[in-house]
Amino acid sequence: MPLTPLEANRYLRQTMLAELGEAGQERLKNSSILCIGSGGLGSPALLYLAAAGVGTIGIIDPDRVDLSNLHRQIVHDTDRVGTSKMESAKARLHQVNPHVKIVLHEGRFEPDNCLDLLNLYDAILDGSDNFPTRFAANDAAFFLKKPLIHGAIFQFEGQVTVFAPHLGGPCYRCLLPEPPPDGAVPT
């Protein structure tokens, strides 16, 4: 779908970039991504995805907004403490950009639902904080031949990686074949 006049105005500063242009913005508008988690990693990513104009953003996060996390979970605010993180994120993202479609998925991203969920999207953004979810995200992306954007943080350090083995690169399991034993890695 082409950009509406209102969208063309909203994204004017982006479409002025030769590397993006109007055609690139239309690709963003017609793309979709599933974000696992709307916490410390997912919050800023969701804000930027919505602001950039990604057309459909799926969110899966079973948790609730907690006051002690607001300093790092920037998509949420004090008024939403105790509410569903997904509902909180959806409300904020529509404030950032009413043109994006936000799809909420109840439950957790797990091996029994990961293929069905990811099959609905072009890419997956893993902002989870546990190894079972990370491995489920990797495996689903691997088998469905979709890119996996993986983020991880520990105290003052962070990393982000894009895995696209279908394009000749490694996958998450190439770097970490098996989850570490319980208690071996700090949370």
C-alpha positions as CSV (number, residue, x, y, z in Angstrom):
1,M,0.0,0.0,0.0
2,P,1.3,3.5,-0.8
3,L,1.7,6.2,1.8
4,T,-1.2,8.4,2.5
5,P,-0.6,12.2,2.3
6,L,-0.6,12.3,6.1
7,E,1.9,9.5,6.3
8,A,4.1,11.1,3.7
9,N,4.2,14.2,5.8
10,R,4.9,12.3,9.0
11,Y,7.8,10.4,7.5
12,L,9.2,13.3,5.4
13,R,12.5,13.5,7.3
14,Q,13.0,9.7,6.7
15,T,12.0,9.6,3.1
16,M,14.5,12.5,2.4
17,L,17.3,10.0,3.1
18,A,18.5,8.6,-0.2
19,E,19.0,5.1,1.4
20,L,15.3,5.0,2.4
21,G,13.2,7.2,0.2
22,E,9.5,6.8,-0.3
23,A,9.8,3.3,-1.6
24,G,11.7,2.2,1.5
25,Q,9.1,3.9,3.7
26,E,6.4,2.0,1.9
27,R,8.3,-1.2,2.6
28,L,8.3,-0.3,6.3
29,K,4.6,0.4,6.2
30,N,3.9,-3.0,4.6
31,S,6.2,-4.9,6.9
32,S,5.5,-6.7,10.2
33,I,7.5,-7.7,13.2
34,L,6.8,-9.7,16.4
35,C,8.4,-8.3,19.5
36,I,8.9,-10.7,22.3
37,G,8.8,-8.7,25.5
38,S,8.0,-5.0,26.2
39,G,10.4,-4.6,29.1
40,G,13.9,-3.2,29.2
41,L,14.8,-4.4,25.7
42,G,11.4,-4.3,24.0
43,S,10.3,-0.9,25.3
44,P,12.8,1.3,23.4
45,A,12.6,-1.0,20.3
46,L,8.8,-0.8,20.2
47,L,8.9,3.0,20.4
48,Y,11.4,3.2,17.5
49,L,9.5,0.6,15.4
50,A,6.3,2.6,15.8
51,A,7.9,5.9,15.2
52,A,9.7,4.6,12.1
53,G,6.4,3.4,10.6
54,V,6.6,-0.3,10.7
55,G,3.0,-1.2,9.6
56,T,2.2,-4.1,12.0
57,I,3.8,-4.7,15.3
58,G,3.0,-7.8,17.3
59,I,3.7,-7.9,21.0
60,I,3.8,-10.9,23.3
61,D,4.5,-10.3,27.0
62,P,2.6,-12.0,29.9
63,D,3.8,-9.5,32.5
64,R,2.4,-6.5,34.2
65,V,3.8,-3.0,34.5
66,D,5.8,-2.7,37.7
67,L,6.9,0.6,39.4
68,S,10.4,-0.7,40.0
69,N,11.0,-1.2,36.3
70,L,9.8,2.2,35.0
71,H,13.4,3.6,34.9
72,R,14.3,1.2,32.1
73,Q,10.9,0.1,30.6
74,I,10.3,3.5,28.9
75,V,7.2,2.6,26.9
76,H,5.3,2.4,30.2
77,D,4.4,5.1,32.8
78,T,3.3,5.5,36.4
79,D,-0.4,5.6,35.5
80,R,-0.2,2.1,34.0
81,V,1.4,0.3,37.0
82,G,-0.3,-3.0,37.6
83,T,-1.8,-3.2,34.0
84,S,-0.8,-5.5,31.2
85,K,2.5,-4.6,29.7
86,M,1.0,-5.3,26.2
87,E,-2.0,-3.1,26.8
88,S,0.3,-0.3,28.2
89,A,2.7,-0.6,25.2
90,K,-0.2,-0.6,22.7
91,A,-1.7,2.6,24.2
92,R,1.7,4.4,24.2
93,L,2.6,3.2,20.6
94,H,-0.7,4.6,19.3
95,Q,0.2,7.9,20.9
96,V,3.6,7.8,19.1
97,N,2.1,6.8,15.8
98,P,-1.7,6.1,15.2
99,H,-0.9,4.7,11.7
100,V,0.6,1.5,13.0
101,K,-1.4,-1.6,13.7
102,I,-0.6,-3.2,17.1
103,V,-1.5,-6.9,17.6
104,L,-1.4,-8.4,21.1
105,H,-0.8,-12.1,21.7
106,E,-1.8,-13.5,25.0
107,G,0.5,-15.9,26.9
108,R,4.2,-16.7,26.5
109,F,6.3,-17.3,23.4
110,E,7.0,-21.0,23.7
111,P,7.9,-24.0,21.6
112,D,4.2,-25.0,21.2
113,N,3.1,-21.6,19.8
114,C,6.3,-20.0,18.3
115,L,5.9,-21.3,14.8
116,D,2.3,-20.2,14.5
117,L,3.1,-16.8,15.9
118,L,6.2,-16.1,13.9
119,N,4.5,-17.3,10.7
120,L,2.3,-14.2,10.9
121,Y,5.3,-11.8,10.7
122,D,8.2,-10.9,8.5
123,A,10.8,-10.8,11.4
124,I,11.1,-11.3,15.1
125,L,12.7,-9.1,17.7
126,D,13.7,-11.1,20.8
127,G,13.7,-8.9,23.9
128,S,13.2,-11.8,26.3
129,D,15.1,-12.4,29.5
130,N,15.3,-16.2,29.6
131,F,17.0,-18.9,27.6
132,P,14.0,-21.1,26.8
133,T,12.3,-18.2,25.0
134,R,15.5,-17.2,23.2
135,F,16.0,-20.8,21.9
136,A,12.3,-21.0,20.9
137,A,12.7,-17.7,19.0
138,N,15.9,-18.9,17.3
139,D,14.4,-22.2,16.3
140,A,11.2,-20.7,14.9
141,A,13.2,-18.0,12.9
142,F,15.6,-20.7,11.6
143,F,12.9,-23.1,10.4
144,L,10.7,-20.3,8.9
145,K,13.7,-18.6,7.3
146,K,13.0,-15.3,8.9
147,P,15.4,-12.8,10.5
148,L,15.8,-12.8,14.2
149,I,17.0,-9.5,15.9
150,H,18.3,-10.6,19.3
151,G,19.1,-8.2,22.2
152,A,20.6,-8.9,25.6
153,I,21.7,-6.8,28.5
154,F,23.5,-7.3,31.8
155,Q,24.0,-4.4,34.1
156,F,25.9,-1.8,32.0
157,E,26.6,-4.0,29.0
158,G,24.4,-4.7,26.1
159,Q,24.5,-6.4,22.7
160,V,22.3,-6.7,19.7
161,T,22.7,-9.2,16.9
162,V,20.8,-10.0,13.7
163,F,20.7,-13.7,12.9
164,A,19.7,-14.7,9.4
165,P,21.1,-18.2,8.7
166,H,18.8,-18.4,5.6
167,L,21.1,-15.7,4.1
168,G,24.2,-17.6,5.0
169,G,24.9,-16.3,8.5
170,P,25.0,-18.1,11.8
171,C,22.0,-18.7,14.2
172,Y,21.8,-18.3,17.9
173,R,22.5,-22.0,18.5
174,C,25.7,-21.6,16.4
175,L,27.0,-19.3,19.2
176,L,25.3,-21.1,22.1
177,P,24.3,-24.7,21.2
178,E,22.6,-25.5,24.5
179,P,21.2,-23.4,27.3
180,P,23.6,-22.9,30.2
181,P,22.8,-24.9,33.4
182,D,20.5,-23.1,35.8
183,G,22.4,-20.6,38.0
184,A,25.4,-20.6,35.7
185,V,24.5,-17.2,34.1
186,P,23.3,-14.2,36.2
187,T,19.9,-12.9,35.5
